[in-house]
Amino acid sequence: MSNTTPELVASNKCFGGWLKRYKHTSKATGTEMVFAIYLPPQAETQKVPVLYWLSGLTCTDENFMQKAGAQRVAAELGIALVAPDTSPRGTDLPGEHESYDFGSGAGFYVNATREPWSAHYNMYDYVTEELPALIEQHFPVTEKRAISGHSMGGHGALICALKNPGRYASVSAFAPITNPVNCPWGEKAFSGYLGDDRESWKAWDACELVATAKEKLPLLVDQGEADNFLEEQLKPEALKAACEAAGHPLELRLQPGYDHSYFFIASFIEDHLRHHGKALGAL
Ligand SMILES: N[C@@H](CCC(=O)N[C@@H](CS)C(=O)NCC(=O)O)C(=O)O
């Protein structure tokens, strides 16, 4: 299947710009994929840089656009926002729809190597290569990119940036799964998508990747201290230790009282947008 021209599914005017949903046929996943793009008002007359947002478990392209409240500041700064889905859809692989943390809604932004997942679960290629190429071909955007995300998507944002020096001007994350090779969500996903060889998992783990990162892109991470998943799944202290050992710049902000929800994201998204805006030269 080849990458097709995106087809408009929905359109809403928002803060002077446009929030649009498109579907297209993806080469990476071999399925139809839906993504959302917010084009700020500046995109009417000039090309704008893009912040990619990777969502967490159970999400589609819609959660971030509906709940984070990012459009007002994106419109002020002149940044486009792009939110892909979190997995291929429309397939029916064994067990694909049985749990919230594996299969549909839980692609983990890796390229699966284990069958039957390897035919479709190539979300890493999709979000780092295919989707940006499609966006840059069909929309009024520059090749300046930033990346952020939440939880599983925070892990995704960190690994996409760490594995691709020069591709992103900046990276940030909310409550990321920092060390998937050492937590139940990551162990389940990686054994399913990548198989039993735990060595091969390390190529998809932010704590492992900072040790060898060629570019020391500063990591901005917000983490709620009242997040139910903090100790078992997210482990910000593991990222802190890995960054300290590697001399990798990390701004880890522990936010008292905040949980794992989009109320937490909405509370700090402005700081992240301004952080990315500065790096993208959008201010
Ligand atoms: N459903 C799971 C948790 C799933 C979850 O918290 N998902 C986060 C990302 S990891 C999310 O963004 N959910 C969708 C939403 O809040 O809109 C549970 O109840 O334990």
The ligand as an ORCA input file, in Angstrom:
! r2SCAN-3c Opt
* xyz 0 1
  N      -7.441      2.953     31.088
  C      -6.285      2.852     31.932
  C      -5.410      4.067     31.883
  C      -5.337      4.679     30.552
  C      -4.840      6.086     30.633
  O      -4.667      6.684     31.708
  N      -4.616      6.622     29.482
  C      -4.078      7.936     29.400
  C      -2.769      7.856     28.675
  S      -1.680      6.667     29.442
  C      -5.013      8.832     28.622
  O      -4.595      9.836     28.089
  N      -6.291      8.474     28.536
  C      -7.257      9.142     27.696
  C      -7.801     10.434     28.214
  O      -7.621     10.771     29.397
  O      -8.425     11.178     27.407
  C      -6.725      2.659     33.347
  O      -7.846      3.046     33.645
  O      -5.909      2.164     34.135
*
